[in-house]
Structure formats: structure tokens, C-alpha cells
């Protein structure tokens, strides 16, 4: 973040309530820009902090258990599963808490808890304490759902896709810089990346404490905290109340599940099929992160007014299917690289889909909504890595059921996105404009609204 942006945020007065959307844009735009910039920085720093420890966490685990590669691999997998499981459980809890007590408080507590947790992990003398630290980091990282709810609070409906695209770019920036920085710091001292992550998180907490305004005024908050809905299974009840939201949530789940084909097999697949060294793998992954960030930060903002949410979602999914097909069937490295732009252009689908979802849900339920979506992504993270890794292993073995197909993980990812595109086309189909979205329990007949909201083209 530039000094110019930082100074602009610091000079703005602290808002205690979300501004009225009916106010003049010239009055509220600077405050909104400041808040969006802070949330962008928060997400970027959080992802940077997590990216920093990626290259060194397995080595630290191996150090603590006595240097066994096999045991370290098992424990590293358990750490990943634990982290995603904590996000699955606590994302709706944080979302419900933010609906009841406000976004600012939840975001700041999570940032502070993340910083303290990284200190604990940096000092951890034993594996069990490192394991506990990873669990706590999964809980605190669940605040991403609250960050999304914050954006929904302060951004007009027609601009939410661009705002969510900005958050997507923050993820990309964090993952481009984080692993490279972590590898460099870890070479100096294996625990230095943890200390760096702690400092970044605590600085972000201090920065937000003085700058971040509350986005959800008391009169728009939930009247009580409901444990029945503050869990991943209760959150599904909220999704079921809005048929269109439930359909788009299914799209989110399939997109996230497909993405774990990259996490699980990219490195092994490119080395197995194309003989890529680690430098080429690192370069192409950075290229993916950079292109994805540009797509979400620049293209979504520019294409959204011309195409609308529905077309942008379907175009993004179609392009991503092409990218995964290139990955799965490319018999040469240059064809594989040709698929990267298509894969990154798939990022066009996420922000408008997120924007549509937020437009269907009441303001006092935005936190629970984002918590439910984050839980679905975490659920994909629990099962996805094992699914794609085992498929890859099976189809390069002598026991492959339909022949040698090393790119089977990406072929399956393309199939999942095809299903997502069909669902998205159905739940966002254009019909007569003008009707307002209502919960499912008030719809007497057809399971999908016959008159969806005005924002559909």
C-alpha cells in the first residue's frame, strides 16, 4: 500500500455508523473508499502472513518431530485439515457475532488474536503447541467472512462486484509476495517468518483500531445471537430461505472444490508430465497469482457495467472450464501455459456472484451469509486435497481404470465448473424485472423466484 493511500485513510474521521446510501455520493465516497482500502489491506496482510509461513511450516514440523520426512508429511496434512476444519466451524460463528455486535469489533479481535497466535507459534517448543496455534489461526482467519460482510454493508449494490474483485486482488497480492518472502526469511532463521507474520498482524490491528469505522449501525443489527444459526449446519438453513442464494452458494462450493485440484496436484503434475523444476513452478504460480489479481481488480470493474452480473458469471465460468481443459489434456508445456490466461479469466465469475448473493439477504444477516459461504469453502478444503491427490496417484499408476491420464484432476475440475455454470444459468435466468427477492418460506409455489431482482440483465 502506498504512503499516499495510508495517509489518506488516517486523516479521515472515524465513523460510528454506516452512512446512509441515500446521501450524495460526493459526501460518502471518500469514507467508503477509506474503509474499502482498509479491508483490502487487512485481507492482503492476513494472506501475506499466511503465505510467509507456507515454505517453513513443514520444515519446522520436521524439526520438532526429529527429522522424519514421512512423519512430517503426515503431520503437515493434519495441520491443513485442522486449519480448514476450524474455518468451517467458526466462520458462521464470527459472521453471527458480527451481525449482533458489529463488524469492527470482530475484525479487530481476530486481527489481534492472529498476531498473538503467530507469536505462540514462533515460540512453540513442541509439536502439540504448534498444533494448537494452527487451530487458533484457523479460528481467527474466519474473519474473512466478516470482511466480506463489511464490504456488503458500505457498498451500493451496483458497485459490490467491483469491491469484491478488489478483495480477490488482495488475496492474489498476499499469495504472490508471501511464499517468496517466507522462503527468504526462513533461510535466515526458520522461525523468522512466524515473527514477521506476528508483527504484520499486530500492526494491522493497531492501524484498524484507529482507522476502521463501524459499518453496521445498532438499529440494523440482529437482536440476539442465535446459536442455532451460528454453526455450519445451521447456516445452511439461512441459505435455504433464499432459493437463489442457495443455488449460488452451490456454485461457490463447486468453484472452491475445483480450485483444490491446483493446490493438490500442480507441483507434482507439472514435474511428472513436463519435467518442470521448482523455479519454473514458482514462476508460473506467481504468474497465476498476478493475472488473477489483475482480472479481479481491473477487468471486473470495467466489464461489470457493460455485461451485468449474470453474463460476467457465465463468461468467467466458461473461460475457467477452458483453462482447466488445457491443463488436463495439454501434452506439451507450452499448451499448458496457454491455459493460464483462461484459468485466470475465470476470476471474472466470483465477484459478481458474491455481489448477487449479498443483494438477496437482509443487512442484519450479511455476517451469517458470509460465514456460511466461507464454511462451504472450508468444507471443500477439507475434502478437496485428498480427492484430487488420490485421483492423480491412481491415474498415473498401473491400476488406472480408463488408461493413463495424469491430468485427471483438472478434467474433474472442468466438469465441476460445468455443473456450476449450469446451476448459475438456472438461478440467475433473466425474467420480468422489478420484483424483489423474498425468503423461500414466503414463496407459495415455484422453488425459484419467477420475478428475480432488477439487477439481472
C-alpha positions as CSV (number, residue, x, y, z in Angstrom):
1,X,0.0,0.0,0.0
2,X,1.4,3.4,-0.9
3,X,2.1,6.2,1.6
4,X,-0.4,8.3,-0.2
5,X,-3.2,5.8,0.5
6,X,-2.2,5.3,4.1
7,X,-2.1,9.0,4.9
8,X,-5.5,9.5,3.2
9,X,-7.1,6.9,5.4
10,X,-5.5,8.2,8.7
11,X,-6.8,11.7,8.0
12,X,-10.4,10.6,7.7
13,X,-12.7,10.9,10.8
14,X,-13.8,7.7,12.5
15,X,-17.4,6.8,11.6
16,X,-19.6,5.3,14.2
17,X,-22.4,4.3,11.8
18,X,-22.6,3.3,8.2
19,X,-23.5,6.2,6.0
20,X,-26.9,6.5,4.5
21,X,-27.0,5.2,1.0
22,X,-29.3,8.0,0.0
23,X,-26.6,10.6,0.8
24,X,-24.8,12.3,-2.0
25,X,-22.0,10.2,-3.5
26,X,-19.7,13.1,-3.1
27,X,-20.2,13.1,0.6
28,X,-19.9,9.3,1.3
29,X,-17.5,8.2,-1.4
30,X,-14.2,9.2,0.3
31,X,-15.3,7.5,3.5
32,X,-16.3,4.4,1.6
33,X,-13.0,4.3,-0.3
34,X,-11.1,4.6,3.0
35,X,-13.0,1.7,4.6
36,X,-12.6,-0.5,1.4
37,X,-8.9,0.3,1.3
38,X,-8.5,-0.8,5.0
39,X,-10.4,-4.0,4.4
40,X,-8.2,-4.6,1.3
41,X,-5.1,-4.0,3.4
42,X,-6.4,-6.3,6.2
43,X,-7.1,-9.2,3.8
44,X,-3.8,-8.7,2.0
45,X,-1.8,-8.6,5.2
46,X,-3.6,-11.7,6.5
47,X,-2.9,-13.6,3.3
48,X,0.7,-12.3,3.3
49,X,1.1,-13.5,6.9
50,X,-0.2,-17.0,6.0
51,X,1.8,-17.1,2.8
52,X,5.0,-16.3,4.7
53,X,4.8,-19.4,6.8
54,X,3.9,-21.8,4.0
55,X,7.5,-22.6,2.9
56,X,8.8,-23.2,6.5
57,X,5.9,-24.8,8.4
58,X,6.7,-28.4,7.1
59,X,10.4,-27.9,8.0
60,X,9.6,-26.7,11.5
61,X,7.3,-29.7,12.0
62,X,10.1,-32.0,10.9
63,X,12.5,-30.2,13.3
64,X,10.1,-30.7,16.2
65,X,9.4,-34.4,15.5
66,X,13.1,-35.4,14.9
67,X,13.7,-35.1,11.2
68,X,11.4,-37.7,9.6
69,X,10.1,-36.8,6.2
70,X,7.3,-39.3,6.2
71,X,6.0,-38.3,9.6
72,X,6.4,-34.6,8.7
73,X,4.3,-35.1,5.6
74,X,1.5,-36.8,7.6
75,X,1.5,-34.0,10.2
76,X,1.6,-31.3,7.6
77,X,-1.6,-32.8,6.1
78,X,-3.2,-32.9,9.5
79,X,-2.3,-29.2,10.0
80,X,-4.0,-28.3,6.7
81,X,-7.1,-30.3,7.6
82,X,-7.2,-28.8,11.1
83,X,-7.0,-25.2,9.7
84,X,-9.8,-25.8,7.2
85,X,-11.9,-27.6,9.8
86,X,-11.6,-24.6,12.2
87,X,-12.7,-22.2,9.4
88,X,-15.6,-24.5,8.6
89,X,-16.8,-24.4,12.2
90,X,-16.1,-20.8,13.2
91,X,-16.8,-18.8,10.0
92,X,-20.6,-18.8,10.7
93,X,-19.9,-18.1,14.4
94,X,-17.9,-15.0,13.5
95,X,-20.5,-14.0,11.0
96,X,-23.3,-14.2,13.5
97,X,-21.3,-12.3,16.1
98,X,-20.7,-9.5,13.6
99,X,-24.4,-9.4,12.8
100,X,-25.1,-9.0,16.6
101,X,-22.2,-6.8,17.8
102,X,-20.9,-5.1,14.7
103,X,-18.2,-5.8,12.1
104,X,-15.4,-3.6,13.5
105,X,-15.2,-5.4,16.9
106,X,-15.0,-8.9,15.3
107,X,-12.4,-7.9,12.7
108,X,-10.1,-6.2,15.3
109,X,-10.3,-9.0,17.8
110,X,-9.5,-11.5,15.0
111,X,-6.5,-9.4,13.9
112,X,-5.2,-9.2,17.4
113,X,-5.8,-12.9,18.1
114,X,-3.9,-13.8,14.8
115,X,-0.9,-11.7,15.8
116,X,-0.7,-13.2,19.3
117,X,-1.2,-16.7,17.8
118,X,1.8,-16.2,15.4
119,X,3.9,-15.3,18.5
120,X,2.9,-18.5,20.2
121,X,3.8,-20.5,17.0
122,X,7.1,-18.7,16.8
123,X,7.9,-19.7,20.4
124,X,6.4,-23.2,20.3
125,X,8.9,-25.7,21.8
126,X,6.7,-28.7,20.9
127,X,4.5,-30.1,18.2
128,X,1.3,-30.0,20.3
129,X,1.7,-26.3,21.0
130,X,2.3,-25.6,17.3
131,X,-0.8,-27.7,16.5
132,X,-2.9,-25.7,19.0
133,X,-1.6,-22.5,17.4
134,X,-2.6,-23.6,14.0
135,X,-6.1,-24.3,15.3
136,X,-6.4,-20.8,16.7
137,X,-5.1,-19.3,13.5
138,X,-7.9,-21.1,11.6
139,X,-10.4,-19.6,14.0
140,X,-9.1,-16.1,13.7
141,X,-8.8,-16.3,9.9
142,X,-12.5,-16.9,9.8
143,X,-12.8,-13.1,9.9
144,X,-12.6,-13.1,6.1
145,X,-16.4,-13.7,6.2
146,X,-16.8,-10.6,8.3
147,X,-14.6,-8.6,5.9
148,X,-17.0,-9.6,3.1
149,X,-20.0,-8.6,5.1
150,X,-18.3,-5.2,5.8
151,X,-18.0,-4.6,2.1
152,X,-21.7,-5.5,1.6
153,X,-22.6,-3.0,4.4
154,X,-20.9,0.0,2.9
155,X,-21.0,-0.6,-0.8
156,X,-24.1,0.2,-3.0
157,X,-25.5,-2.9,-4.8
158,X,-24.3,-1.9,-8.2
159,X,-20.7,-1.5,-7.1
160,X,-20.3,-4.6,-5.0
161,X,-18.9,-6.8,-7.7
162,X,-16.0,-4.3,-8.2
163,X,-15.5,-4.2,-4.4
164,X,-15.4,-8.0,-4.1
165,X,-13.0,-8.0,-7.1
166,X,-10.7,-5.7,-5.1
167,X,-10.7,-8.2,-2.2
168,X,-9.9,-11.0,-4.7
169,X,-6.9,-9.0,-5.8
170,X,-5.8,-8.7,-2.1
171,X,-5.7,-12.5,-1.9
172,X,-3.6,-12.6,-5.0
173,X,-1.1,-10.0,-3.8
174,X,-0.7,-11.8,-0.5
175,X,0.0,-15.1,-2.1
176,X,2.4,-13.7,-4.7
177,X,4.6,-12.0,-2.1
178,X,4.1,-14.2,0.9
179,X,5.7,-17.5,-0.1
180,X,8.7,-15.8,-1.7
181,X,9.3,-13.7,1.4
182,X,8.8,-16.6,3.7
183,X,11.3,-18.7,1.8
184,X,13.9,-15.9,2.0
185,X,13.3,-15.3,5.8
186,X,13.2,-19.0,6.6
187,X,16.6,-19.4,5.0
188,X,17.9,-16.9,7.6
189,X,16.1,-18.5,10.5
190,X,13.3,-21.0,10.4
191,X,11.2,-19.1,13.0
192,X,11.7,-15.6,11.5
193,X,8.6,-15.9,9.1
194,X,6.4,-16.5,12.2
195,X,7.7,-13.4,13.9
196,X,7.2,-11.4,10.7
197,X,3.7,-12.6,10.4
198,X,3.0,-11.7,14.0
199,X,4.3,-8.2,13.5
200,X,2.3,-7.7,10.4
201,X,-0.9,-8.8,12.0
202,X,-0.4,-6.7,15.1
203,X,0.4,-3.6,13.1
204,X,-2.7,-4.2,11.1
205,X,-4.7,-4.4,14.4
206,X,-3.3,-1.1,15.6
207,X,-3.9,0.5,12.3
208,X,-7.5,-0.6,12.2
209,X,-8.1,0.3,15.9
210,X,-7.6,4.0,15.0
211,X,-9.0,4.0,11.5
212,X,-11.7,1.4,10.9
213,X,-15.2,2.7,11.2
214,X,-18.2,0.5,12.2
215,X,-20.2,-0.4,9.1
216,X,-23.3,-1.8,10.8
217,X,-25.3,0.6,13.0
218,X,-27.1,-0.7,16.0
219,X,-30.5,-0.4,14.5
220,X,-29.6,-2.7,11.7
221,X,-28.0,-5.4,13.8
222,X,-29.6,-8.7,14.9
223,X,-31.5,-8.5,18.1
224,X,-29.8,-11.6,19.6
225,X,-27.0,-14.1,19.0
226,X,-28.6,-17.4,17.8
227,X,-26.5,-20.5,18.4
228,X,-28.8,-22.5,16.1
229,X,-27.7,-20.5,13.1
230,X,-24.1,-19.8,14.3
231,X,-22.8,-23.2,13.2
232,X,-22.0,-24.5,9.7
233,X,-25.1,-26.7,9.6
234,X,-27.5,-24.0,11.0
235,X,-26.0,-21.6,8.4
236,X,-27.4,-23.8,5.6
237,X,-30.9,-23.1,7.0
238,X,-30.3,-19.4,6.2
239,X,-29.2,-20.3,2.7
240,X,-32.3,-22.4,2.1
241,X,-34.5,-19.5,3.0
242,X,-33.4,-17.8,-0.2
243,X,-33.5,-20.2,-3.2
244,X,-31.3,-18.0,-5.4
245,X,-28.7,-17.7,-2.7
246,X,-28.7,-21.5,-2.1
247,X,-28.1,-22.0,-5.8
248,X,-25.3,-19.5,-6.0
249,X,-23.8,-21.0,-2.8
250,X,-23.7,-24.3,-4.6
251,X,-21.8,-22.5,-7.4
252,X,-19.3,-21.1,-4.8
253,X,-18.8,-24.6,-3.4
254,X,-18.1,-26.2,-6.8
255,X,-15.7,-23.4,-7.7
256,X,-13.7,-23.7,-4.5
257,X,-13.7,-27.5,-4.8
258,X,-12.3,-27.3,-8.3
259,X,-9.5,-24.9,-7.2
260,X,-8.1,-27.6,-4.9
261,X,-7.1,-29.5,-8.0
262,X,-4.4,-26.8,-8.3
263,X,-3.4,-26.9,-4.7
264,X,-3.1,-30.7,-4.6
265,X,-1.5,-31.6,-7.9
266,X,0.0,-28.6,-9.7
267,X,3.6,-29.1,-8.5
268,X,3.7,-32.9,-8.8
269,X,1.7,-32.9,-12.1
270,X,4.0,-30.3,-13.9
271,X,7.1,-32.1,-12.7
272,X,5.7,-35.5,-13.7
273,X,4.4,-34.6,-17.1
274,X,6.7,-31.7,-18.2
275,X,9.8,-32.1,-16.1
276,X,9.5,-28.6,-14.6
277,X,12.0,-27.6,-12.0
278,X,11.0,-25.7,-8.8
279,X,12.0,-22.4,-10.4
280,X,9.6,-22.8,-13.3
281,X,6.8,-23.9,-11.0
282,X,7.3,-20.9,-8.8
283,X,7.4,-18.5,-11.7
284,X,4.2,-19.9,-13.2
285,X,2.4,-19.8,-9.8
286,X,3.4,-16.2,-9.4
287,X,2.1,-15.6,-12.9
288,X,-1.2,-17.2,-12.0
289,X,-1.5,-15.0,-8.8
290,X,-0.6,-11.8,-10.7
291,X,-3.0,-12.4,-13.6
292,X,-5.8,-13.4,-11.2
293,X,-5.3,-10.2,-9.2
294,X,-5.4,-8.1,-12.3
295,X,-8.5,-9.8,-13.5
296,X,-10.4,-9.2,-10.3
297,X,-9.1,-5.7,-9.6
298,X,-9.3,-4.3,-13.1
299,X,-11.4,-6.3,-15.5
300,X,-14.3,-6.9,-13.2
301,X,-14.7,-3.2,-12.5
302,X,-14.6,-2.4,-16.2
303,X,-16.7,-5.2,-17.6
304,X,-19.4,-5.1,-14.9
305,X,-21.3,-2.0,-16.1
306,X,-21.4,-3.4,-19.7
307,X,-22.2,-7.0,-19.1
308,X,-24.0,-7.2,-15.8
309,X,-23.6,-9.9,-13.1
310,X,-25.2,-12.8,-14.9
311,X,-23.2,-12.6,-18.1
312,X,-20.0,-12.0,-16.2
313,X,-20.5,-15.1,-14.0
314,X,-21.3,-17.3,-17.0
315,X,-18.4,-16.0,-19.1
316,X,-16.0,-16.4,-16.2
317,X,-17.0,-20.0,-15.6
318,X,-16.8,-20.8,-19.3
319,X,-13.3,-19.4,-19.6
320,X,-12.2,-21.2,-16.5
321,X,-13.5,-24.5,-17.9
322,X,-11.4,-23.9,-21.0
323,X,-8.3,-23.3,-18.8
324,X,-8.8,-26.5,-16.8
325,X,-9.3,-28.4,-20.0
326,X,-5.9,-27.1,-21.3
327,X,-4.3,-28.1,-18.1
328,X,-5.8,-31.6,-18.2
329,X,-5.1,-32.5,-21.8
330,X,-2.0,-30.5,-22.8
331,X,0.7,-32.8,-23.9
332,X,3.3,-30.1,-24.0
333,X,4.3,-27.4,-21.6
334,X,3.6,-24.5,-23.9
335,X,0.0,-25.7,-24.3
336,X,-0.3,-25.9,-20.5
337,X,1.0,-22.3,-20.2
338,X,-1.6,-21.3,-22.8
339,X,-4.3,-22.4,-20.4
340,X,-3.2,-20.0,-17.6
341,X,-4.9,-16.8,-19.1
342,X,-8.1,-18.7,-19.5
343,X,-7.9,-20.0,-15.9
344,X,-7.2,-16.6,-14.5
345,X,-10.1,-15.0,-16.5
346,X,-12.3,-17.4,-14.6
347,X,-11.9,-14.9,-11.8
348,X,-14.5,-12.8,-13.5
349,X,-17.2,-15.1,-12.1
350,X,-16.5,-14.8,-8.4
351,X,-17.1,-11.1,-7.5
352,X,-20.4,-10.7,-9.4
353,X,-21.7,-13.9,-7.9
354,X,-20.8,-12.6,-4.5
355,X,-22.5,-9.3,-5.2
356,X,-25.7,-11.1,-6.3
357,X,-25.7,-13.1,-3.1
358,X,-25.4,-10.1,-0.9
359,X,-28.3,-8.4,-2.7
360,X,-30.7,-11.1,-1.7
361,X,-30.1,-11.1,2.1
362,X,-31.2,-8.6,4.7
363,X,-28.5,-6.4,6.2
364,X,-28.7,-7.9,9.6
365,X,-27.9,-11.4,8.1
366,X,-24.9,-10.4,6.0
367,X,-22.4,-11.7,8.5
368,X,-24.1,-15.1,8.8
369,X,-24.4,-15.3,5.0
370,X,-20.6,-14.7,4.5
371,X,-19.9,-17.1,7.3
372,X,-22.0,-19.8,5.6
373,X,-20.1,-19.2,2.3
374,X,-16.7,-19.4,4.0
375,X,-17.8,-22.6,5.7
376,X,-18.6,-24.1,2.3
377,X,-15.2,-23.1,1.0
378,X,-13.6,-24.6,4.1
379,X,-15.6,-27.8,3.6
380,X,-14.2,-28.0,0.1
381,X,-10.7,-27.5,1.6
382,X,-11.3,-30.5,4.0
383,X,-12.1,-33.0,1.2
384,X,-10.7,-31.5,-2.0
385,X,-6.9,-32.1,-1.5
386,X,-7.3,-35.8,-0.7
387,X,-9.8,-36.3,-3.6
388,X,-7.6,-34.7,-6.3
389,X,-4.3,-36.1,-5.0
390,X,-5.6,-39.6,-4.9
391,X,-7.1,-39.3,-8.3
392,X,-3.8,-38.1,-9.7
393,X,-2.0,-41.0,-8.0
394,X,-4.5,-43.5,-9.3
395,X,-4.4,-42.4,-13.0
396,X,-0.6,-42.4,-13.2
397,X,-0.4,-45.9,-11.7
398,X,-0.7,-49.3,-13.4
399,X,-4.2,-49.6,-12.0
400,X,-5.8,-46.6,-13.8
401,X,-9.4,-47.6,-14.7
402,X,-9.5,-45.9,-18.1
403,X,-5.9,-45.6,-19.1
404,X,-3.0,-43.2,-18.4
405,X,-4.5,-39.8,-17.7
406,X,-2.2,-37.6,-15.4
407,X,-4.4,-34.5,-15.9
408,X,-7.5,-36.2,-14.5
409,X,-7.7,-33.8,-11.5
410,X,-8.0,-30.8,-13.9
411,X,-10.5,-32.7,-16.1
412,X,-12.7,-33.3,-13.0
413,X,-12.3,-29.6,-12.1
414,X,-13.6,-28.7,-15.5
415,X,-16.6,-31.0,-15.0
416,X,-17.3,-29.4,-11.6
417,X,-17.3,-26.0,-13.2
418,X,-19.6,-27.1,-16.0
419,X,-22.1,-28.2,-13.3
420,X,-21.5,-24.8,-11.6
421,X,-22.3,-23.0,-14.8
422,X,-25.5,-24.9,-15.4
423,X,-26.7,-24.1,-11.9
424,X,-25.7,-20.4,-12.2
425,X,-27.5,-20.2,-15.6
426,X,-30.7,-21.5,-13.9
427,X,-30.8,-19.5,-10.7
428,X,-29.9,-16.2,-12.5
429,X,-32.0,-16.6,-15.6
430,X,-33.5,-13.3,-16.8
431,X,-37.2,-12.9,-16.4
432,X,-39.5,-10.0,-15.8
433,X,-37.7,-7.3,-13.9
434,X,-39.0,-5.3,-11.0
435,X,-39.9,-7.9,-8.3
436,X,-38.0,-8.0,-5.0
437,X,-36.3,-11.1,-3.7
438,X,-38.0,-12.7,-0.8
439,X,-37.2,-15.6,1.5
440,X,-38.2,-19.0,0.3
441,X,-40.6,-19.5,3.2
442,X,-42.8,-16.7,1.7
443,X,-42.9,-18.1,-1.8
444,X,-46.1,-20.2,-2.3
445,X,-45.3,-22.3,-5.4
446,X,-42.3,-22.5,-7.7
447,X,-39.0,-23.3,-6.0
448,X,-37.2,-20.5,-7.9
449,X,-38.5,-16.9,-8.0
450,X,-40.4,-16.1,-11.2
451,X,-39.6,-12.4,-10.9
452,X,-35.9,-12.0,-9.7
453,X,-34.5,-8.7,-8.7
454,X,-33.8,-5.8,-11.1
455,X,-30.1,-6.4,-11.2
456,X,-30.4,-9.3,-13.6
457,X,-29.9,-8.2,-17.2
